[in-house]
Amino acid sequence: MAFDFRLPDVGEGLHEGTLVEWLVAVGEDVALDQPFARIETDKAVVDLPAPRAARVTQLHFSPGDLIEVGQVMISFSGDAPATRDGPAADAAAAPTGNGTSDSAAPARPPSVAALEDSDPRSFLATPHTRALARKLGVALAQVRPSGRGGRITDEDVERAAQQPVAATRPTTATPAAPSAVTAPPRAVPQVIGEEREERQPLSHLRRVIANAMAHSKRTAAHVTHVDEADVTDLLAIQKRACQHIETKGGPKLTLLPYFIKAAASALIDHPLLNASYDEDAQEIVYKHHRHIGVAVDTADGLVVPVIRHADQKDLLTIASELADIAERARRRQLTLDELKGATFTLSSLGPLGGAFATPIIHHPELAIVGLHAIKDRPAVVDGQVLPRKTMFISCSYDHRIIDGAVAARFMHDFLEMVQKPDLLMLRL
């Protein structure tokens, strides 16, 4: 029996998703639980599995299309037969997502079709980049990627499409008109370069980020508290620990696990910064678990995977989990569960962190800490001015719920563990 597959709510509160790519073709048989499409949701890129064995009869959307929950995205014709003729013949006459036949679609250069369609999943590129490559007649297999993790960017495609163009123009002699007075030569304006602009639709993830940031700024009453921390002693301990771990083959230990552990420990004594605000019920929701979200910069945009129960884990465990989720975040391989449930967020740009910034709260949380660049600065130590490793740490909080004194006390305890790592060790 034929049946239609509608986009389900594969995430918490999902309303729509962007079709990244089809993993099947019209006329192809699929097995139970076989992935047939990749969908980019608000939080991750997920594979959709077939609900039963069947044959694909129609694909209702094209890669890059936005699909709302409940819309029919693919049609099947009952259970898959024991034998099949293969998808190629059926696909040639099958209707596409817009109701037209494939023969009516704009033809691509043969070289592009042969190289890209041989295995389109082997190239890391967004739907927009793939569409740009088709428009410019560029085969993704011939493009040298420059994006993180081997991703092909729009700029990579445009460079591949550029061809040397002759810049000279033939000139012809023009006989001079008879004149009693010789006119002075006119200045010829020099052409510096072509004025160009282009429009690029926002990716699904970027739309989600834009809406989330705007919603947070519209609703939360943002106030930012900034302190300076002397991390000289912390850096010394981290350096010695790294030397020891390297001999044992352990995970890479950066400073971030220390900050995660310090924040999670401080939140135990300051539960309001670990809470959320239910606006509809007008209630503060106190969380008895410390799940720390960590902002990770990816080629597609900022994502926030979560270290769960960070207050109960040692530094090596946090470091190992952090390295794993950061790498998979950049590959867009995180599960939805790994991207939700944070009670507090840390945002760090490392050496690019600047002096300080005012991070935006990750709704529905009530606070976020920003970690900024470590620099050599003069400091007074025991009455002497000495060079020290210092950094600014900022905490943005929702002033509707959190008063300035509450945030200041949290930052005092947080910085005390950062500046005096021996105190942090007591929390392990």
C-alpha positions as CSV (number, residue, x, y, z in Angstrom):
1,M,0.0,0.0,0.0
2,A,1.3,3.4,-0.9
3,F,2.0,5.9,1.9
4,D,3.4,9.4,2.4
5,F,6.1,10.2,4.9
6,R,5.6,13.5,6.7
7,L,8.4,15.4,8.5
8,P,8.1,14.5,12.1
9,D,9.1,16.5,15.1
10,V,12.6,15.0,15.5
11,G,13.6,17.6,18.1
12,E,12.2,19.3,21.1
13,G,9.9,22.0,19.9
14,L,10.9,21.6,16.2
15,H,8.7,23.5,13.7
16,E,10.7,23.1,10.5
17,G,13.9,21.8,9.0
18,T,16.0,22.3,5.9
19,L,16.6,19.4,3.5
20,V,20.3,18.9,3.3
21,E,20.3,16.0,0.8
22,W,18.4,12.9,-0.3
23,L,20.1,9.6,0.4
24,V,17.8,7.7,-2.0
25,A,16.4,8.2,-5.5
26,V,13.0,7.7,-7.1
27,G,12.5,4.0,-7.9
28,E,15.0,2.9,-5.2
29,D,14.0,0.3,-2.6
30,V,14.7,1.1,1.0
31,A,14.9,-1.2,4.0
32,L,13.4,-0.7,7.4
33,D,15.3,2.0,9.3
34,Q,17.5,2.8,6.3
35,P,18.3,6.5,6.3
36,F,16.7,8.2,3.3
37,A,17.3,11.9,3.9
38,R,19.4,14.3,6.0
39,I,17.5,17.2,7.7
40,E,19.1,20.2,9.3
41,T,17.1,21.1,12.4
42,D,17.4,23.9,14.9
43,K,20.1,22.0,16.7
44,A,21.8,19.4,14.5
45,V,21.8,17.5,11.1
46,V,19.9,14.3,11.5
47,D,19.3,11.3,9.3
48,L,15.6,10.2,8.8
49,P,15.1,6.4,8.8
50,A,12.5,4.6,6.6
51,P,9.5,3.4,8.7
52,R,9.2,0.2,6.7
53,A,10.6,-1.5,3.6
54,A,9.2,0.2,0.5
55,R,10.0,1.7,-2.9
56,V,10.5,5.5,-3.4
57,T,7.9,6.9,-5.8
58,Q,8.3,10.7,-5.3
59,L,10.6,13.2,-3.7
60,H,8.5,16.3,-2.8
61,F,11.3,18.7,-2.1
62,S,14.8,19.6,-3.3
63,P,18.0,20.1,-1.2
64,G,18.0,23.5,0.4
65,D,14.2,23.6,0.7
66,L,12.6,24.4,4.1
67,I,10.1,21.8,5.2
68,E,7.6,22.4,8.0
69,V,6.7,19.6,10.5
70,G,3.7,17.6,9.1
71,Q,4.4,18.3,5.4
72,V,4.7,15.3,3.1
73,M,8.4,15.1,2.0
74,I,8.6,11.6,0.3
75,S,6.1,9.1,-1.0
76,F,6.5,5.3,-1.0
77,S,4.7,2.5,-2.8
78,G,4.2,-0.1,-0.1
79,D,6.7,-2.9,0.7
80,A,9.8,-3.3,-1.4
81,P,9.5,-6.1,-3.9
82,A,11.9,-9.1,-3.9
83,T,13.5,-7.9,-7.1
84,R,13.9,-4.5,-8.6
85,D,14.8,-2.9,-11.9
86,G,16.9,-0.3,-10.2
87,P,16.3,3.4,-9.7
88,A,17.9,4.7,-12.9
89,A,15.0,4.0,-15.3
90,D,12.3,5.0,-12.9
91,A,14.1,8.2,-11.9
92,A,14.3,9.4,-15.5
93,A,10.6,9.9,-15.7
94,A,9.8,10.6,-12.1
95,P,8.4,13.9,-11.0
96,T,10.5,16.2,-9.0
97,G,9.6,18.1,-5.8
98,N,8.0,21.0,-7.8
99,G,5.8,18.7,-9.9
100,T,7.9,19.0,-13.1
101,S,9.8,16.2,-14.8
102,D,13.6,15.9,-14.6
103,S,13.8,16.6,-18.3
104,A,12.4,20.1,-17.7
105,A,15.1,20.8,-15.1
106,P,18.0,23.0,-16.2
107,A,20.8,20.8,-17.6
108,R,24.2,20.8,-15.9
109,P,27.5,20.5,-17.7
110,P,28.3,16.8,-18.2
111,S,31.5,17.1,-16.3
112,V,29.7,18.4,-13.2
113,A,27.0,15.7,-13.3
114,A,29.6,12.9,-13.8
115,L,31.9,14.0,-11.0
116,E,29.4,15.3,-8.4
117,D,26.6,12.8,-8.9
118,S,29.0,9.9,-8.6
119,D,28.8,10.3,-4.8
120,P,27.5,13.7,-3.8
121,R,27.9,12.8,-0.1
122,S,31.6,12.6,-0.4
123,F,31.9,16.4,-0.6
124,L,31.4,18.6,2.4
125,A,29.4,21.6,1.2
126,T,26.2,23.4,2.2
127,P,23.1,23.3,-0.1
128,H,23.8,26.9,-1.1
129,T,27.4,26.1,-2.1
130,R,26.2,23.1,-4.1
131,A,23.7,25.2,-5.9
132,L,26.3,27.9,-6.6
133,A,28.6,25.2,-8.1
134,R,25.8,24.0,-10.4
135,K,25.1,27.5,-11.5
136,L,28.8,28.2,-12.3
137,G,29.3,24.8,-13.9
138,V,31.9,23.8,-11.3
139,A,32.4,20.1,-10.3
140,L,32.9,19.8,-6.5
141,A,35.4,17.1,-7.1
142,Q,37.7,19.7,-8.8
143,V,37.4,22.2,-5.9
144,R,40.1,22.5,-3.3
145,P,38.3,23.1,0.0
146,S,39.5,25.7,2.5
147,G,36.8,25.4,5.1
148,R,37.2,23.8,8.5
149,G,37.2,20.0,8.3
150,G,37.6,19.9,4.5
151,R,34.4,21.9,3.8
152,I,34.0,23.5,0.4
153,T,32.9,27.2,0.7
154,D,31.3,29.6,-1.7
155,E,34.7,31.3,-2.1
156,D,36.3,28.0,-3.1
157,V,33.7,27.5,-5.8
158,E,34.1,31.0,-7.2
159,R,37.9,30.7,-7.3
160,A,37.5,27.4,-9.3
161,A,35.1,29.1,-11.7
162,Q,37.4,32.0,-12.5
163,Q,39.1,31.8,-15.9
164,P,41.9,34.1,-17.1
165,V,40.4,36.7,-19.3
166,A,42.3,38.8,-21.8
167,A,42.5,42.3,-20.5
168,T,43.7,44.0,-23.7
169,R,41.4,45.6,-26.2
170,P,42.3,46.3,-29.8
171,T,42.7,50.0,-30.7
172,T,42.0,51.7,-34.0
173,A,43.5,54.9,-35.4
174,T,41.0,57.7,-35.7
175,P,41.9,60.5,-38.2
176,A,42.2,63.8,-36.6
177,A,39.4,66.3,-37.4
178,P,40.6,69.5,-39.0
179,S,40.7,72.2,-36.4
180,A,42.5,75.5,-36.0
181,V,42.9,74.9,-32.3
182,T,44.4,71.7,-30.8
183,A,42.2,70.6,-27.9
184,P,44.0,69.5,-24.7
185,P,44.0,65.8,-24.1
186,R,41.2,64.5,-21.9
187,A,41.9,62.4,-18.8
188,V,40.7,58.9,-19.2
189,P,39.2,57.6,-16.0
190,Q,41.0,54.5,-14.7
191,V,38.9,51.4,-14.1
192,I,40.0,50.1,-10.7
193,G,37.8,47.0,-10.5
194,E,34.4,45.7,-11.0
195,E,31.8,46.7,-8.4
196,R,30.1,43.4,-7.4
197,E,27.7,42.3,-4.7
198,E,25.8,39.1,-4.2
199,R,23.0,37.8,-1.9
200,Q,23.3,34.7,0.1
201,P,20.2,33.3,1.8
202,L,20.7,32.5,5.5
203,S,21.3,28.9,6.3
204,H,18.9,27.2,8.5
205,L,21.3,27.2,11.4
206,R,22.1,30.9,11.0
207,R,18.4,31.7,11.0
208,V,18.0,29.8,14.2
209,I,20.9,31.6,15.8
210,A,19.6,35.0,14.6
211,N,16.1,34.3,16.0
212,A,17.5,33.0,19.3
213,M,19.8,35.9,19.8
214,A,17.0,38.4,19.0
215,H,14.5,36.6,21.3
216,S,17.0,36.6,24.2
217,K,17.8,40.3,23.8
218,R,14.1,41.2,23.5
219,T,13.0,39.3,26.6
220,A,16.0,39.1,29.1
221,A,17.1,42.3,30.8
222,H,20.8,41.9,30.0
223,V,23.4,43.2,32.5
224,T,27.1,42.3,32.3
225,H,29.5,42.0,35.2
226,V,33.2,42.1,34.3
227,D,36.2,41.0,36.6
228,E,39.9,40.6,35.9
229,A,41.4,37.3,36.9
230,D,45.1,36.5,37.6
231,V,45.6,33.0,36.0
232,T,49.4,32.8,36.4
233,D,49.2,30.0,39.0
234,L,46.4,28.2,37.0
235,L,48.6,28.2,33.9
236,A,51.5,26.8,35.8
237,I,49.4,23.9,37.1
238,Q,47.9,23.2,33.7
239,K,51.3,23.1,32.1
240,R,52.6,20.6,34.6
241,A,49.5,18.5,34.2
242,C,49.8,18.5,30.4
243,Q,53.4,17.2,30.6
244,H,52.3,14.4,32.9
245,I,49.2,13.5,30.7
246,E,51.3,13.4,27.5
247,T,53.5,10.7,29.0
248,K,50.3,8.7,29.9
249,G,48.7,9.2,26.5
250,G,45.7,11.0,28.0
251,P,43.4,13.6,26.4
252,K,44.5,17.1,25.5
253,L,44.1,19.3,28.6
254,T,43.4,23.0,27.9
255,L,42.3,25.6,30.4
256,L,38.7,25.3,29.4
257,P,38.0,22.1,31.5
258,Y,39.3,24.1,34.6
259,F,36.8,26.9,33.9
260,I,34.0,24.4,33.3
261,K,34.8,22.7,36.6
262,A,35.1,26.0,38.5
263,A,31.8,27.3,37.1
264,A,29.9,24.1,37.9
265,S,31.3,24.1,41.4
266,A,30.4,27.7,42.0
267,L,26.8,27.1,40.8
268,I,26.3,24.7,43.6
269,D,26.5,27.6,46.1
270,H,24.7,30.0,43.7
271,P,21.7,28.1,42.4
272,L,19.8,31.1,40.9
273,L,22.4,31.4,38.1
274,N,21.8,27.8,37.3
275,A,18.0,28.2,37.1
276,S,15.6,29.2,34.3
277,Y,12.5,31.4,34.2
278,D,9.1,30.1,33.1
279,E,7.6,33.2,31.7
280,D,4.1,31.7,31.2
281,A,3.8,30.4,34.7
282,Q,5.8,33.3,36.2
283,E,8.0,30.8,38.1
284,I,11.7,30.3,38.7
285,V,12.8,26.8,37.8
286,Y,15.7,25.7,40.0
287,K,17.9,22.9,38.5
288,H,19.6,20.4,40.9
289,H,22.0,19.4,38.2
290,R,24.8,21.4,36.6
291,H,24.8,20.9,32.8
292,I,27.4,23.3,31.3
293,G,26.9,24.4,27.6
294,V,30.1,25.2,25.8
295,A,29.8,27.5,22.7
296,V,31.7,25.9,19.8
297,D,32.5,27.9,16.6
298,T,31.9,25.8,13.4
299,A,32.0,26.6,9.7
300,D,28.1,26.7,9.7
301,G,27.7,28.8,12.9
302,L,27.8,28.6,16.6
303,V,26.5,25.5,18.3
304,V,26.3,24.7,22.1
305,P,27.0,21.1,23.0
306,V,26.5,20.2,26.7
307,I,28.8,18.7,29.4
308,R,26.3,17.0,31.7
309,H,26.8,16.8,35.5
310,A,30.1,18.7,35.1
311,D,30.2,19.3,38.9
312,Q,30.5,15.5,39.4
313,K,33.3,14.9,36.9
314,D,37.0,15.2,37.2
315,L,39.1,17.4,34.9
316,L,40.3,14.5,32.6
317,T,36.8,13.3,32.1
318,I,35.7,16.8,31.2
319,A,38.7,17.3,28.9
320,S,38.0,14.0,27.1
321,E,34.3,14.8,26.6
322,L,35.0,18.3,25.5
323,A,37.5,17.2,22.8
324,D,35.0,14.7,21.5
325,I,31.9,16.9,21.3
326,A,33.9,19.9,19.9
327,E,35.2,17.8,17.0
328,R,31.8,16.2,16.3
329,A,30.2,19.7,16.5
330,R,32.4,20.9,13.7
331,R,31.4,17.9,11.7
332,R,27.7,18.4,12.5
333,Q,27.6,14.9,13.9
334,L,26.1,15.7,17.4
335,T,22.8,14.1,18.5
336,L,19.9,16.3,19.6
337,D,20.4,15.1,23.2
338,E,23.9,16.4,23.2
339,L,22.7,19.9,22.2
340,K,19.9,20.5,24.7
341,G,19.5,20.6,28.5
342,A,22.2,23.1,29.4
343,T,21.6,25.0,32.6
344,F,24.5,27.5,32.2
345,T,26.8,28.4,29.3
346,L,30.5,29.2,28.9
347,S,31.7,31.1,25.8
348,S,35.4,31.2,25.0
349,L,37.2,32.5,22.0
350,G,40.7,31.7,23.4
351,P,43.4,34.0,22.1
352,L,40.8,35.8,19.9
353,G,38.8,36.7,22.9
354,G,39.7,40.4,23.0
355,A,39.7,42.5,26.1
356,F,36.1,41.6,27.1
357,A,32.7,41.3,25.6
358,T,29.1,41.1,26.7
359,P,27.8,37.7,25.7
360,I,24.1,37.1,25.1
361,I,22.3,34.7,27.4
362,H,21.4,31.4,25.9
363,H,17.6,31.3,26.4
364,P,16.0,30.0,28.7
365,E,19.1,30.1,30.9
366,L,19.6,33.1,33.2
367,A,23.4,33.6,32.9
368,I,26.4,33.1,30.7
369,V,30.1,33.6,31.3
370,G,32.5,34.9,28.6
371,L,36.2,34.0,28.8
372,H,38.6,36.4,27.1
373,A,42.2,36.6,26.0
374,I,45.0,36.0,28.5
375,K,47.7,38.7,28.3
376,D,50.8,39.8,30.2
377,R,49.8,42.7,32.4
378,P,51.3,44.5,35.4
379,A,49.9,43.5,38.8
380,V,50.6,44.3,42.4
381,V,51.7,41.2,44.2
382,D,52.7,41.5,47.9
383,G,53.4,45.2,47.4
384,Q,55.5,44.7,44.2
385,V,54.5,45.4,40.6
386,L,55.1,42.2,38.7
387,P,54.2,40.9,35.2
388,R,51.3,38.4,35.5
389,K,49.1,36.4,33.2
390,T,45.6,38.0,33.5
391,M,42.3,37.9,31.7
392,F,38.9,39.5,31.8
393,I,35.9,37.3,32.6
394,S,32.4,38.7,31.9
395,C,29.1,37.4,33.2
396,S,25.9,38.5,31.5
397,Y,22.8,37.8,33.6
398,D,19.0,38.3,33.4
399,H,18.4,41.3,35.7
400,R,14.7,40.5,35.8
401,I,15.5,37.5,38.1
402,I,19.1,38.0,39.2
403,D,20.2,41.1,41.2
404,G,23.7,42.5,40.8
405,A,24.9,41.4,44.2
406,V,23.9,37.8,43.5
407,A,25.9,37.8,40.3
408,A,28.8,39.5,42.0
409,R,29.0,36.9,44.7
410,F,28.9,34.1,42.1
411,M,31.8,35.8,40.2
412,H,33.8,36.2,43.4
413,D,33.6,32.5,44.2
414,F,34.2,31.5,40.5
415,L,37.3,33.7,40.2
416,E,38.6,32.6,43.6
417,M,38.8,29.0,42.3
418,V,40.3,30.2,39.0
419,Q,43.0,32.3,40.7
420,K,43.7,29.8,43.5
421,P,43.6,26.4,41.8
422,D,44.3,24.7,45.1
423,L,40.7,25.6,46.1
424,L,39.4,24.1,42.9
425,M,41.2,20.9,43.7
426,L,39.1,20.6,46.8
427,R,36.1,20.2,44.6
428,L,37.4,17.2,42.7
